[in-house]
Structure formats: C-alpha cells, structure tokens
C-alpha cells in the first residue's frame, strides 16, 4: 500500500478558499503514518467549533460558513479526513475502516483541540462526530447536525444501496459531479473543479469509494456495537442539540426527526427542514446553518 500526498498545484487559486494550511501527524496503523490537513481560522483563544465534513467532500465545503462563524467570535477548525482533501490518502480501499477513521480523527482532536468545543457535522462527519459525542459528551458544549445519523444496523433504503453500489463499482466516479448532483443550487465550473482537486486518479479515490461500504446499516456490520454503546451517551446529551436538514436530500433528509427523537438536548430547539437544500447543505444554505451554530452555542452559554 502507498500513502499518497496531495499535489499543491491542483489546489492553486481555488475560489473562495483563502485559508492557511495546517497539518497534524497521524499514526495510520500497520506501520504507516500520514498527515491530516485542517483549517484553523479565528482567534486561537476563541470558543472552538469543529466542522466535520463527510463523503466525498472536504474542508472546501465549509468555505461559506467559516467567515460567518469567525465574525461571530468562533475559532473554526475544519479537518480534511484521511483520504480526502489535502490530507494523505492510503490507496488501498480495504485499509479504511470505521474504527480507523474514529482513531485518526481522535488523534487529530487530542493534538489540536482537546478542550470543550461546539460541533457541526454532516454526512460521515456525523457518523464520526456523533459517536464522539456519545463516547465523550463532556467534550462538547453543543451540537448542530445536518443530513446525518448514527446507524446501528437494520434495513438500508434502496436509495442508499444504489449509492453504495455506485461508489464501489462505477467507472465514472467523478467527485465534483457528485457534489453538483447532490445540491439544490448550481455550482460553478471552478467549484466543481475544487471538489475534484483532491482526486487526480483512481488510487486517490480509495477513501471516497470505501466510505459508503462502511456505513453500518445492515445487521452484523462493523461499528454497530460501538454505535449502540455510543447512543447511551448521545441519548443522554442534555446540552443544546439542533437538527437542520435539507428537505431535498433523498437519502438522509428524513432522518432529522429520527435523530432528534432520541436526544435529550433537542427539547425546545428550533429544528427545521431547510427548503432549496440538498444533501450538501453547506453549499445550499451556509448562512442559515452558521446562524444555527451561533444561536445554539449562545443558548449553551458557550458563545457570548
């Protein structure tokens, strides 16, 4: 297996992405090491908010939310998961597991921002972030979740099964086009190219192809026991927890109520289904999402 590094030339002059690079060394396991890239914007002593992306995006997804959150007084930290963005990319699909992603992101947090933080999570950012909340609820001041869930087996939807098979086997796996099709608003050609930038060839897409195969939506899959245990802490999480889901998301759009029904901190929060909002809600409704984070953090007393 090779661990691939990013090509800086592919990331030159990205639209609306003026952010400085930051790096964290990660023990990938089995004798391999890699670097995780992350954004760190805002005053270093400001209240931190973690912005976790999912499949198959990267921190570019948060370029519209970060300025709003920084202006409100946050320190914004947005990592590129291993296999995505500017982070290093093992080229073996089988090397990626749910638990390894948890371990890699956990290493990043312990080194970069171990203190209590607010969380915004979407897609796989929720599968990782919500499990973190369940396992260590005292490490989080509040949560805003969008188009995500913490699955524990069951029966997957036909739409998800189709997506999983497409990601696994389709020869036409163009990341930028996927982002375009899963938003309710149009991306420019330059924005589509920005989502393609981390994936110059097939080996670099191993992590993106692997993620859908790892979602524990069927009984017996790895991660079910850990997620089931995490739900005990997540259900009891009584600090402000807000759900803002996109009504135009055919795969996860209906999971907002199922998520909020099980968590103590959802009571009294202004949960919403956002119109003209697809799966990648950060593209379609960034200002509304950022304001949701701001309002929720203020309710928690985390942001003044």
C-alpha positions in Angstrom: 0.0 0.0 0.0 1.1 3.6 -0.7 0.1 6.7 1.2 -0.4 9.4 -1.3 0.3 13.1 -0.7 -1.6 15.9 -2.3 -0.4 17.9 -5.3 -0.3 21.6 -4.3 -0.7 22.6 -8.0 -4.2 21.1 -8.1 -5.3 23.4 -5.3 -3.9 26.7 -6.7 -6.4 29.6 -6.9 -9.5 27.8 -5.5 -12.4 30.1 -5.5 -13.3 31.5 -2.0 -10.8 29.4 -0.2 -8.1 31.8 1.1 -7.4 29.8 4.2 -3.9 28.9 5.5 -2.8 25.3 5.6 -2.3 23.5 9.0 -1.0 19.9 9.4 -1.2 17.2 12.1 0.9 13.9 12.0 -1.3 10.8 12.3 -0.4 7.2 13.1 -2.4 5.4 10.4 -1.7 1.9 11.8 0.1 -1.1 10.5 3.4 0.8 10.4 2.0 3.6 8.2 2.0 7.3 9.1 0.3 10.3 7.3 -0.6 14.0 7.6 -4.0 15.3 8.2 -4.7 18.8 6.8 -7.1 21.2 8.7 -8.3 24.7 8.7 -7.8 26.8 11.8 -9.5 30.2 11.4 -10.3 32.8 14.0 -8.6 33.8 17.3 -6.8 30.9 19.0 -8.4 31.8 22.3 -11.9 32.0 20.9 -14.5 29.2 21.6 -13.7 26.4 19.1 -16.3 24.9 16.8 -15.4 21.7 15.0 -16.7 21.4 11.4 -16.7 17.8 10.2 -17.3 17.0 6.5 -18.4 13.7 5.0 -18.4 11.7 1.8 -16.9 12.6 -0.7 -16.2 16.2 0.2 -13.5 18.1 2.2 -13.0 21.3 4.1 -13.8 23.3 0.9 -17.4 22.6 1.8 -17.1 25.0 4.8 -15.7 28.0 2.9 -19.0 29.9 3.1 -19.8 29.1 6.8 -16.3 29.9 8.2 -16.3 33.7 7.7 -19.8 34.0 9.3 -18.7 31.9 12.3 -15.4 33.7 12.7 -17.2 37.1 12.6 -19.5 35.8 15.4 -16.5 35.1 17.6 -15.6 31.4 16.9 -12.3 29.7 16.3 -13.2 27.4 13.3 -11.4 24.0 12.9 -12.2 22.0 9.8 -10.1 18.9 9.2 -9.8 17.0 6.0 -10.5 13.4 6.9 -7.7 10.9 5.9 -8.3 10.0 2.3 -9.9 13.4 1.5 -8.9 17.0 0.7 -5.3 17.8 1.2 -4.9 15.0 3.8 -2.8 12.0 2.9 -4.6 9.1 1.1 -3.9 5.4 1.6 -4.6 3.9 -1.8 -5.9 0.6 -0.5 -9.7 0.6 -0.1 -9.5 -2.3 2.3 -7.3 -0.2 4.7 -10.1 2.1 5.5 -12.4 1.1 8.4 -14.9 2.9 10.5 -12.8 2.4 13.6 -9.7 3.7 11.9 -11.5 6.9 10.9 -12.5 7.3 14.5 -8.9 6.8 15.7 -7.5 9.1 13.1 -9.9 11.9 13.9 -9.5 11.3 17.6 -5.7 11.7 17.3 -6.3 15.0 15.5 -8.6 16.3 18.2 -6.4 15.3 21.1 -3.4 17.1 19.5 -5.1 20.2 18.1 -8.2 21.0 20.1 -8.6 18.8 23.2 -10.7 21.4 25.0 -14.5 21.5 25.0 -15.9 22.5 21.6 -19.1 23.1 19.7 -19.8 20.7 16.8 -21.3 21.0 13.4 -21.5 17.7 11.5 -22.9 16.4 8.2 -22.9 13.0 6.5 -19.9 10.9 7.6 -19.0 13.9 9.8 -22.0 12.9 11.9 -21.1 9.2 11.9 -17.8 10.2 13.4 -18.8 13.3 15.3 -22.0 12.0 16.9 -20.1 8.9 18.1 -17.5 11.2 19.6 -20.3 13.0 21.4 -21.8 9.7 22.7 -18.4 8.5 23.9 -17.3 11.7 25.5 -20.3 14.1 25.9 -18.4 16.4 28.3 -16.1 17.3 25.5 -18.9 19.1 23.6 -20.7 22.2 24.5 -23.5 21.9 21.9 -24.2 20.2 18.6 -25.8 21.1 15.2 -26.4 18.1 13.0 -27.4 18.1 9.3 -28.2 15.3 6.9 -26.6 12.6 9.1 -27.3 9.9 11.6 -25.6 7.3 13.9 -26.8 4.0 12.4 -26.9 0.7 14.3 -28.0 -1.8 11.6 -31.4 -2.5 10.2 -32.6 -2.4 6.6 -30.9 0.1 4.3 -33.1 2.1 1.9 -33.0 1.3 -1.9 -31.5 4.8 -2.5 -28.6 4.1 -0.2 -28.0 0.7 -1.6 -27.8 2.2 -5.1 -25.4 4.8 -3.9 -23.2 2.2 -2.2 -23.0 0.1 -5.3 -22.3 3.1 -7.5 -19.4 4.2 -5.2 -18.0 0.7 -5.2 -18.1 -0.2 -8.8 -18.9 2.7 -11.2 -16.1 3.5 -13.6 -17.4 7.1 -13.8 -16.8 8.2 -10.2 -16.3 12.0 -10.7 -16.4 13.7 -7.3 -17.2 17.2 -8.5 -20.2 16.0 -10.5 -21.4 14.1 -7.4 -21.4 17.3 -5.4 -23.2 19.1 -8.2 -26.0 16.4 -8.3 -26.5 16.4 -4.6 -27.1 20.1 -4.1 -30.2 22.1 -4.8 -28.3 25.1 -6.2 -25.8 25.2 -9.1 -22.1 25.0 -8.6 -19.7 26.9 -10.9 -17.2 25.0 -13.0 -14.5 26.3 -10.8 -16.2 25.0 -7.7 -16.8 21.6 -9.3 -13.0 21.5 -10.1 -12.2 22.4 -6.5 -14.1 19.2 -5.4 -12.2 17.2 -8.0 -8.8 18.7 -6.9 -8.0 16.0 -4.2 -8.7 13.1 -6.6 -6.4 13.2 -9.6 -6.6 9.5 -10.3 -8.2 6.2 -9.3 -5.8 5.3 -6.4 -6.5 8.7 -4.8 -10.3 7.8 -4.6 -9.8 4.8 -2.4 -11.2 6.5 0.7 -14.1 8.0 -1.2 -15.0 4.6 -2.6 -14.7 3.0 0.8 -16.8 5.2 2.9 -20.3 4.1 1.7 -19.3 0.4 2.2 -18.5 1.2 5.9 -21.9 2.7 6.9 -23.3 0.1 9.4 -26.8 0.0 8.0 -27.2 -3.8 8.0 -27.0 -6.2 10.9 -23.7 -7.7 11.6 -21.6 -4.9 10.2 -18.5 -3.5 11.9 -19.4 -0.4 14.0 -22.8 -1.5 15.2 -21.7 -2.5 18.7 -19.7 0.7 19.1 -22.5 2.9 17.8 -25.1 1.2 20.0 -22.9 1.9 23.0 -22.4 5.5 22.0 -26.1 6.0 21.7 -26.3 5.7 25.5 -24.2 8.8 26.0 -25.7 10.6 22.9 -29.3 10.0 24.1 -28.5 11.5 27.5 -26.7 14.5 26.0 -28.7 17.3 27.5 -26.9 20.4 26.2 -28.4 22.2 23.2 -28.7 19.9 20.1 -30.2 21.3 16.9 -31.1 19.5 13.7 -31.2 21.4 10.4 -31.8 19.1 7.5 -32.2 19.7 3.8 -35.6 18.7 2.5 -34.3 17.9 -1.0 -31.9 15.2 0.3 -33.4 11.8 -0.8 -31.1 9.7 1.3 -30.8 11.3 4.7 -33.4 14.1 4.6 -35.9 12.0 6.5 -33.6 11.2 9.4 -33.8 14.5 11.2 -36.8 13.5 13.2 -35.4 10.1 14.0 -32.3 11.7 15.3 -33.9 14.4 17.3 -36.4 12.0 18.9 -33.7 10.2 20.9 -31.5 13.0 22.3 -32.3 14.9 25.5 -30.8 18.2 24.3 -33.2 18.6 21.4 -36.0 19.8 23.6 -37.0 23.4 22.8 -34.6 23.8 19.9 -35.9 25.3 16.6 -35.4 22.3 14.4 -36.0 22.8 10.7 -36.2 21.2 7.3 -34.5 23.7 5.0 -36.0 24.4 1.6 -33.9 24.5 -1.5 -31.4 22.4 0.3 -29.9 19.1 -0.8 -27.5 16.7 0.8 -24.6 19.1 0.8 -26.4 21.7 2.8 -23.3 23.8 3.4 -23.4 24.7 -0.3 -27.1 25.4 -0.4 -27.8 27.2 3.0 -24.5 28.1 4.6 -25.7 31.3 6.3 -28.7 29.6 7.9 -26.5 26.8 9.1 -23.9 29.1 10.5 -26.6 31.1 12.3 -27.9 27.9 13.7 -24.5 27.1 15.2 -24.2 30.7 16.6 -27.7 30.6 18.2 -27.2 27.1 19.6 -23.8 28.0 21.1 -25.3 31.1 22.7 -28.0 29.0 24.3 -25.3 26.7 25.7 -23.5 29.7 27.1 -20.5 28.8 25.0 -20.5 31.9 22.9 -21.2 35.3 24.3 
